[in-house]
Amino acid sequence: MRVRDKMTSQAVKLAKHVGYENAGTVEFLADETGNFYFIEVNARLQVEHTVTEEITGIDLVQSQIRVAEGMTLPELGMTQDKIKPQGSAIQCRVTTEDPAKNFQPDTGRIEVFRSGEGMGIRLDGASAFAGAIISPYYDSLLVKVISHSGDLSAAASKMNRALREFRVRGVKTNIPFLLNVLENQKFLNGTVDTYFIDEHPELFQFQQSRNRAQKLLNYIGTVLVNGPSTPLATGLKPAEIHPHVPDVPLGLEPPRGFRHILQKEGPAGFAKAVRANKGLLLMDTTFRDAHQSLLATRVRTHDLLRISPYVAHNFNQLYSLENWGGATFDVALRFLHECPWERLEDMRKQIPNIPFQMLLRGANAVGYTNYPDNVVYKFCELSVQCGMDIFRVFDSLNYLPNLIVGMEAAGKAGGVVEAAISYTGDLSDPSRTKYNLKYYLNLADELVKAGTHIICIKDMAGLLKPAAARILISALRDKYPDLPIHIHTHDTAGAGVASMLACAESGADVVDVAVDSMSGMTSQPSMGAVVATLQGSKLDTGLDLKNVSEYSAYWEQTRTLYSPFECTTTMKSGNADVYLNEIPGGQYTNLQFQAYSLGLGDFFEDVKKAYREANILLGDIVKVTPSSKVVGDLAQFMVQNKLTAEEVFDKAEELSFPKSVVEFLQGFIGEPYLGYPEPFRSRVLKGMPRVTGRPGATLPPFDFAKFGSELKERHPHVEERDIVSAALYPQVTEDFLTFRESFGPVDKLDTRIFLTGPKVGEEFEVTIARGKTLGIKTLAMAEDLTPNGEREVFFEMNGQLRSVFIKDKEAVKELHIHPKAAKGVKGQVGAPMPGTVIDIKVAVGDKVEKGAALIVLSAMKMEMVVQAPISGIVKKLDVVPNMKLEGDDLLMTIEC
């Protein structure tokens, strides 16, 4: 108070000396010893006058007007002895300035504005309301927030609460910085000085707002304006249905299952328990291979999680639930715009008692190419951390070196290793001699030596006839009496149930099934059929057929949501010609869709015949992803170009073959059993390089640290899982991360809304987190375009009107819109903020060094020099002086 009294005394003395009679603000700078120094006088009320008003109770603006009318201070009741400060007050100026970018002004349209209010909070508004356009040419102030309470700490607490209640969407604000200041202990102690910001860099560490609700509105608006974000395979629409989920007991833990044995006894103990089980165990493929085969892998996490609690409570006797790997990883990122790792974690929370199983493509992990070994090991390690238990490891050619890499990676991660032998040919046909019983037993020997816990026969095309099953499984059981045997098949020919029963009777411990409404054709045999057939026998599964029926009813309804991807659009029944063409179940429907999309729909029978011929041309190989794609690509190539097998062979040196065929013959996916087909291989490759041995053996270790650092430059909030995803699928993950940043958690939307959007007038709910549900109603879409080629889409969210502007991709083609700098392309220089170009310091052809000044922008009384992000040559300039720009508008392109 002593220092303050001295300051006010000097201020009055100064005003009297110059004859100043009005309200004014005198500013001083004080040091820690009590000395103070004059800075300036503002001949007006300063913006912080609200603090004085709050602690004195005097309306300074009104009082100033009264004085101007001729009233004296005593007449207004203002004498110094009556002015007593009461408590403490704080003012925060909420502005559209981005503290993460050195308080760079942000501009745009305020999409959402909600303020924080309550006892002790005063708001002096400026330009803050939903729909307001924040221009680069005016002050960035939105609102002044003033808190008042008994002391500084209480005032800071009120301000903190009020600012946290603010919701401002569409433009960046300084609220995150203000919150950090309000929680800083030095500030709360009232001991800040001019070095405060410099000495506390943590003030600039922000937790970015997720803005999920507005992002979801942007997504829905985009679908309404521009159509589906994921390509629909057919013209069918998702059904307007909300599938019924069977009841589960509330508050009860699911009954114990085989996962508890695995957690207690480890992989070896788990394998012993499986072998000791008296009945036939089942693996349910509904969550993975069934929809991969029937619905193009498009089933979303949203629908899987809805039925997960029911599965946990009623199917604890399952050997495992196959729910990950294979094509699901790629499709989740590429088409469903959801994180496969989050899917795995969320399912594990709902189903803690049943082992999870995935399909691992050996040295290819869940990709279609070769990766450095440490990528495969890292992938398996992270998979186990996120909830995976059993790894079915296979190689598309049964190539042992590739298989063993996957087995070792899964084992080191702590998973159960289920090594798979991919089945092809026909053991019941003595004339089929290439893949005979000795071949399979020799492979099994090698896998047992490599340490597999369980042996799997992977019949990916449904070729394992009952007679062949008895031959193979009996031989394996006789040779390995203590080793669990697991059989996988597809029901393409319709004999799946019979084959699986033959396997069980011959000594198999586990067979694969899918719930009834997701079974049959290219999927797995019917769960209900197997359960009912074995009831009361020594192989009784222990599952309740009533539960199977309820489970099936859910999927029967849910399947109609995926009508655009329904295999029955083109495939009406099973087909025994699979014994001739040997097309894998997971490929059969995809090949059919591809044939239709290529205009070969009427020639699908020709494609199937060509598939058989292509297989022979390539040496009668094992066919499963990715080797099956090689055969399929060659078959479609033959049909498209009207080539017979003889013509392909004779013209091999002249034809331009599909890339997959060439790379297979070069050795990029491994070596086929008994070698490559000659002279066909040499004719196709001519002088091309060839790979000898395991393709990935010579790849250098992947640098996760460097790669992760580069990824974080483009996407600051990525996690380890995103880095692993990007190591496997670089561009797909890049696109996914960009999509998620723009549109938020679209996996929370109902499937019909996600695929085709809501109807106008439709009301629906979206639960984005526990206890956070959004009520949304679609109101209308504007017919007129904005000058930028955007349409306004109107919604009601939780009772409040909201709207989003969506660029119409078709309409924009007819408009001239300034291009945006492509994210992640270092040579493209974008405007760091909206503003006006006031100076261009380079010309096309100039050589620039990294950090060199390129362009000067001006906005909101602030100038910014745009610097070169890389060294190189200026290839193109996209701006001219005085051009008005928006954020991220392309300024120029620099070529390295």
Disulfide bonds with the S-S distance in Angstrom:
none
